[in-house]
Amino acid sequence: MSLNATPSADRIHIAFFGRRNAGKSSVVNAVTGQNLAIVSDVLGTTTDPVLKAMELLPLGPVVIIDTPGIDDEGALGTLRVKRSYQMLNKTDVAILVVDSTTGMTEDDHALLEKIKQKGIPYLVIYNKTDLKPYEPTEQNALAVSARDGFHIQELKEQIASLAKIQESDKRIVSHLLQPDDMVVLVVPIDTSAPKGRLILPQQQTIRDILDHHGLCIVTQPEELPQTLNALKQKPRMVITDSQAFARVSKDTPADIPLTSFSILFANYKGNLRLAVEGVNAIGRLQDGDRILISEGCTHHRQCGDIGTVKLPNLLKKNTGLQHLHFEWTSGTEFAENLKQYALIIHCGGCMLNEREMQYRLKCAQDEGVPITNYGTAIAYMNGILSRSLAPFPDIQALLENA
């Protein structure tokens, strides 16, 4: 991921749904002007969701999602339908492709109802009008032909119009800064750090600071004291990787605001308040409780991994409980039965778009399960949560009123 590329999590996610052979993949290819999806007359050609980050004019950076047919059959077909419905959780604009020669079916109506329930902006596209002309009368509907390009440009314009509803001017950290403010970023380079690059939250934070004319210095935890001593001006804040919170807090003077990448991203994704409300559940844990640790990305687990090693060890040490049971999910997977857990600890969600992150938060809320995130939990267990929330006084007030 280059520093000037828009991360997938920050792109509008446009998903195409429909029955097998309704022409979803053909419409995807017509809209993008590329052969992104395999096209065939054989039912069920698309067997798994296909996600592609690209530039789509007149909209800009997007993620296009082509999904399996919602009428697939058999044991495998049922799983494919489930995967299609799961894609709704990350969809910003939904395109329901209907075969104009047959019209809307029960499967189409069921999916459309689910789209409406989730409040996703949508269009119903009647494809194959080259075989059977069709004039839709309902709102949010358009007749097209992927084969001869009929109304494809109009479809792109309508998608762009719906996508504008989703645009946001939220920032990671620059809204807390003035031009020329100095920020020190503490980035551990240990066995769990990827070779030859910075992880996405660090990249994005650096880019956000630079985009808004701030100054940033990147250092490792062991070099932080000499870095601060070398500066001619006091930094506006220090931002650290959460796993180095304890050491960085000790080495950062009390008059310099301190927070973490994870806490910044919790605020950026709109879930910091819930994370702070949920973190107190750590103090109520009992031996035998089940804890879900969930990450939005998939990566090779290494010795000292924060999610599978450091967090569980820190929780046992902090609570004095040695018989806590931990389970993990990663990537697009998220546990369905949340009631079994006493607590959910989620990563910062840098690889998840805001809609999917909000879906996961709502699932936890609906089941009454406390949910927090890595940075908030680690700050809490190190006794520095209030300090780490200094850049967010409205959230910090939650602790004072608790």
C-alpha positions in Angstrom: 0.0 0.0 0.0 1.6 3.2 -1.1 1.2 6.4 0.9 -0.8 8.1 -1.9 -3.2 5.2 -2.5 -6.7 5.4 -1.0 -7.0 2.4 1.5 -9.8 0.0 0.7 -11.5 0.7 4.0 -11.8 4.4 3.0 -13.3 3.7 -0.4 -17.0 3.6 -1.2 -18.1 -0.1 -1.4 -20.5 -0.8 -4.3 -21.9 -4.3 -4.3 -23.8 -6.1 -7.1 -26.4 -8.7 -6.0 -28.9 -10.8 -7.8 -29.9 -14.3 -8.9 -27.7 -16.6 -10.9 -27.5 -15.6 -14.5 -29.3 -12.3 -13.9 -26.2 -10.7 -15.4 -24.5 -9.3 -12.3 -21.0 -10.0 -13.6 -21.8 -8.6 -17.0 -23.2 -5.4 -15.4 -20.1 -5.2 -13.3 -17.9 -5.4 -16.3 -20.0 -2.9 -18.3 -19.9 -0.4 -15.4 -16.1 -0.7 -14.8 -15.1 -1.0 -18.4 -13.0 -4.0 -17.4 -13.3 -7.8 -17.3 -13.3 -7.9 -13.5 -15.7 -10.8 -13.3 -16.0 -14.0 -15.2 -19.1 -14.1 -17.4 -20.7 -17.4 -18.4 -24.1 -18.9 -19.2 -23.4 -21.6 -16.6 -25.4 -21.1 -13.4 -23.3 -20.2 -10.4 -20.2 -19.1 -12.1 -19.4 -16.6 -9.3 -18.9 -18.9 -6.3 -17.3 -16.4 -3.9 -17.6 -12.6 -3.5 -15.0 -10.8 -5.6 -13.7 -7.5 -4.3 -11.7 -5.1 -6.5 -10.3 -1.7 -5.5 -10.3 0.6 -8.5 -11.1 4.1 -9.8 -14.6 4.6 -11.1 -15.5 7.8 -12.9 -17.2 10.1 -12.1 -17.0 8.8 -8.5 -13.3 8.2 -7.8 -11.8 5.4 -5.6 -14.2 2.6 -4.9 -14.3 -1.1 -4.1 -16.5 -3.1 -6.5 -18.0 -6.3 -5.1 -19.5 -9.1 -7.3 -21.4 -11.6 -5.3 -22.7 -15.2 -5.8 -26.3 -15.7 -6.8 -28.9 -15.3 -4.1 -30.9 -18.3 -5.4 -28.0 -20.8 -5.3 -29.0 -24.4 -4.2 -27.5 -27.3 -2.3 -25.2 -27.3 0.7 -22.5 -25.3 -1.0 -25.1 -23.0 -2.6 -26.5 -22.2 0.8 -23.1 -21.2 2.0 -22.6 -19.0 -1.1 -26.0 -17.3 -0.5 -24.9 -16.7 3.1 -21.6 -15.1 1.9 -23.6 -12.8 -0.4 -25.8 -11.6 2.4 -22.7 -11.1 4.6 -21.4 -8.6 2.0 -24.4 -6.3 2.9 -22.5 -5.6 6.1 -19.8 -3.7 4.2 -21.9 -2.3 1.4 -22.3 1.5 1.0 -24.3 1.3 -2.2 -26.2 -1.9 -3.2 -27.1 -2.7 -6.9 -29.8 -5.4 -7.2 -29.5 -6.8 -10.7 -32.8 -8.4 -11.9 -33.4 -10.4 -15.1 -35.9 -8.3 -17.1 -37.1 -11.4 -18.9 -38.4 -12.8 -15.6 -38.8 -9.8 -13.4 -38.5 -9.7 -9.6 -38.7 -13.0 -7.8 -39.2 -14.0 -4.2 -35.4 -14.1 -3.7 -35.1 -10.6 -5.2 -37.8 -9.2 -2.9 -36.2 -10.9 0.2 -32.8 -9.3 -0.5 -34.3 -5.9 -1.3 -36.2 -6.0 2.0 -32.9 -6.7 3.8 -31.2 -3.9 2.0 -34.0 -1.5 3.1 -33.8 -2.7 6.7 -30.1 -1.9 6.8 -30.7 1.6 5.4 -28.3 1.0 2.4 -28.8 3.3 -0.6 -29.8 1.1 -3.5 -30.7 0.7 -7.2 -32.8 -2.0 -8.8 -31.3 -2.7 -12.3 -33.4 -4.6 -14.8 -30.8 -6.2 -17.1 -31.1 -7.9 -20.5 -33.5 -5.3 -22.0 -31.9 -6.2 -25.3 -33.9 -9.5 -25.0 -37.0 -8.0 -23.5 -37.6 -4.3 -23.2 -38.7 -3.2 -19.8 -39.9 0.1 -18.3 -39.6 0.1 -14.5 -42.2 2.2 -12.6 -40.8 2.0 -9.1 -38.4 4.4 -7.5 -34.6 3.7 -7.6 -35.0 1.5 -10.7 -33.4 1.6 -14.1 -33.6 -0.6 -17.2 -30.2 -1.5 -18.7 -28.5 -3.9 -21.1 -24.9 -4.9 -20.2 -24.6 -6.5 -23.7 -25.2 -3.4 -25.8 -24.4 -0.7 -23.1 -27.9 0.7 -22.9 -28.2 3.1 -19.9 -24.8 2.0 -18.5 -23.6 5.6 -18.3 -26.9 6.6 -16.6 -26.3 3.7 -14.1 -22.8 5.0 -13.3 -24.2 8.5 -12.7 -26.9 7.2 -10.4 -24.4 5.2 -8.5 -22.2 8.3 -8.1 -25.2 10.3 -6.9 -26.0 7.6 -4.2 -22.4 7.3 -3.2 -22.1 11.0 -2.4 -24.5 10.4 0.5 -21.8 8.3 2.0 -18.9 10.7 1.6 -17.3 11.9 4.9 -14.8 14.6 5.8 -13.7 12.8 9.0 -10.0 12.7 9.7 -7.8 10.5 11.7 -5.9 13.1 13.7 -5.4 16.3 11.7 -8.6 17.8 13.1 -6.8 17.9 16.4 -3.8 19.8 15.0 -2.9 23.2 13.7 -0.6 23.7 10.7 3.1 23.2 11.8 2.1 21.3 14.9 4.7 18.6 15.7 3.5 15.0 16.3 5.8 12.2 17.5 4.8 8.7 16.3 6.1 5.8 18.3 6.4 2.7 16.1 7.9 -0.5 17.6 10.0 -2.5 15.2 9.9 -6.0 16.8 9.2 -9.6 15.7 5.6 -8.8 15.0 6.3 -5.8 12.8 6.0 -6.5 9.0 9.4 -6.6 7.3 10.3 -3.5 5.3 7.2 -1.5 5.8 4.9 0.3 8.3 1.4 -1.1 9.0 -1.6 0.6 7.5 -2.7 2.7 10.6 0.8 4.2 10.8 0.9 5.0 7.1 -2.6 6.6 7.1 -1.8 8.7 10.2 1.4 10.0 8.7 -0.4 10.8 5.5 -3.2 12.6 7.3 -0.7 14.8 9.3 1.2 15.6 6.1 -1.9 16.4 4.1 -2.9 19.1 6.6 0.6 20.6 6.9 1.6 19.1 10.3 5.1 17.9 11.1 5.8 14.3 12.3 8.7 12.4 13.6 8.7 8.6 13.7 10.7 6.8 16.4 10.9 3.5 18.3 10.0 3.3 22.0 13.6 2.9 23.1 14.6 6.1 21.3 11.6 8.2 22.5 13.4 10.0 25.4 16.3 11.2 23.2 13.8 12.1 20.5 11.8 14.3 22.8 15.1 15.9 24.2 16.3 16.7 20.7 13.2 18.7 19.8 13.4 22.4 20.0 9.6 22.6 20.5 7.2 20.6 22.6 5.2 18.2 20.4 1.5 18.7 20.1 1.0 15.0 21.0 2.6 11.6 21.1 0.9 8.7 19.3 2.0 5.2 20.1 1.4 1.7 19.1 -0.9 0.3 21.8 1.4 -2.5 22.9 4.1 0.1 23.9 1.6 2.2 25.9 3.2 1.5 29.3 6.7 2.3 28.3 5.8 5.3 26.2 3.5 6.8 29.0 6.4 6.6 31.4 8.8 8.4 29.0 6.3 11.1 27.9 6.1 14.1 30.1 2.6 14.6 31.7 2.0 17.9 29.9 2.2 16.2 26.5 -1.0 14.6 25.3 -0.6 10.9 24.6 -2.9 8.5 22.7 -2.6 5.5 20.4 -3.2 4.6 16.8 -5.9 2.2 17.9 -7.8 4.9 19.9 -7.5 7.3 17.0 -9.0 4.8 14.6 -11.8 3.9 17.1 -12.7 7.6 17.0 -12.3 7.7 13.2 -14.6 4.7 12.7 -17.1 6.1 15.2 -16.8 3.6 17.9 -14.6 5.2 20.6 -17.5 6.1 22.9 -18.7 2.5 22.9 -15.2 1.2 23.4 -14.8 3.3 26.5 -18.2 2.3 27.8 -17.3 -1.4 27.3 -13.8 -1.5 28.7 -15.1 -1.5 32.3 -16.3 -5.1 31.7 -12.6 -6.1 32.2 -13.0 -5.4 35.9 -16.1 -7.6 36.1 -14.6 -10.7 34.4 -14.8 -14.0 36.2 -12.9 -17.2 35.8 -14.4 -19.3 33.1 -15.7 -16.3 31.1 -15.3 -16.4 27.3 -13.6 -13.5 25.5 -13.7 -12.9 21.8 -10.7 -11.1 20.3 -11.5 -10.0 16.7 -9.3 -8.5 14.0 -10.4 -7.0 10.7 -7.3 -8.2 8.8 -5.8 -11.6 8.2 -2.1 -12.0 8.8 0.4 -14.7 9.8 0.5 -15.1 13.5 4.0 -14.7 15.0 5.6 -15.1 18.3 4.4 -12.3 20.5 1.4 -11.5 18.4 -0.7 -8.8 20.2 -4.1 -10.5 19.6 -3.3 -14.1 20.5 -0.5 -13.6 23.0 0.0 -10.2 24.5 -3.6 -9.3 25.1 -4.6 -12.6 26.7 -1.5 -12.5 29.0 -2.2 -8.9 29.9 -5.8 -9.7 30.8 -4.8 -12.6 33.0 -2.2 -10.5 34.8 -4.6 -7.5 35.2 -7.6 -9.5 36.5 -5.6 -12.3 38.3 -7.9 -14.8 36.5 -6.0 -17.8 35.0 -9.0 -19.6 33.5 -10.3 -17.2 31.0 -11.3 -18.7 27.6 -10.2 -16.9 24.5 -11.5 -17.2 20.9 -10.4 -15.3 17.8 -11.9 -14.2 14.5 -10.1 -12.4 11.7 -10.8 -10.8 8.3 -14.4 -10.8 7.2 -15.4 -13.4 9.7 -17.3 -12.3 12.8 -18.9 -14.6 15.4 -22.6 -15.1 15.1 -23.5 -16.1 18.6 -22.2 -13.3 20.7 -24.2 -14.0 23.8 -21.6 -16.6 24.9 -19.0 -13.9 25.4 -18.5 -11.7 28.5 -16.4 -9.3 26.5 -15.4 -8.5 22.9 -12.1 -6.8 22.2 -11.7 -5.6 18.6 -8.8 -4.2 16.7 -8.7 -0.6 15.4 -10.6 -1.8 12.3 -8.2 -0.1 9.8 -9.0 -2.8 7.2 -12.8 -2.5 7.7 -15.0 0.2 6.2 -17.1 2.2 8.6 -20.4 0.4 7.7 -18.9 -3.0 8.6 -17.4 -1.7 11.8 -20.8 -0.2 12.8 -22.5 -3.5 11.9 -20.2 -5.4 14.4 -20.8 -2.8 17.1 -24.6 -3.1 16.6 -24.4 -6.9 16.8 -22.7 -6.6 20.2 -25.1 -3.9 21.4 -28.2 -5.9 20.3 -26.9 -8.9 22.3 -25.9 -6.8 25.3 -22.3 -7.8 25.1 -19.6 -5.2 26.1 -17.2 -4.4 23.3 -14.0 -2.4 23.4 -10.8 -2.2 21.3 -7.2 -3.0 21.7 -5.9 0.5 22.5 -8.7 1.3 25.0 -8.3 -2.1 26.8 -4.5 -1.8 27.0 -4.6 1.8 28.2 -7.2 0.8 30.9 -5.1 -2.2 32.1 -2.1 0.1 32.3 -4.0 2.7 34.3 -3.6 5.4 31.7 -7.0 5.4 30.0 -7.9 8.9 31.1 -4.6 10.3 29.9 -4.9 8.5 26.5 -8.3 10.1 25.9 -7.0 13.7 26.5 -7.4 14.6 22.8 -11.1 13.7 23.1 -12.5 15.6 26.1 -16.1 14.6 25.5 -15.2 10.9 25.6 -12.9 11.5 28.6 -15.8 12.9 30.5 -17.4 9.5 30.3 -14.8 8.2 32.8 -15.4 11.1 35.2 -19.1 10.5 35.2 -18.9 6.7 35.4 
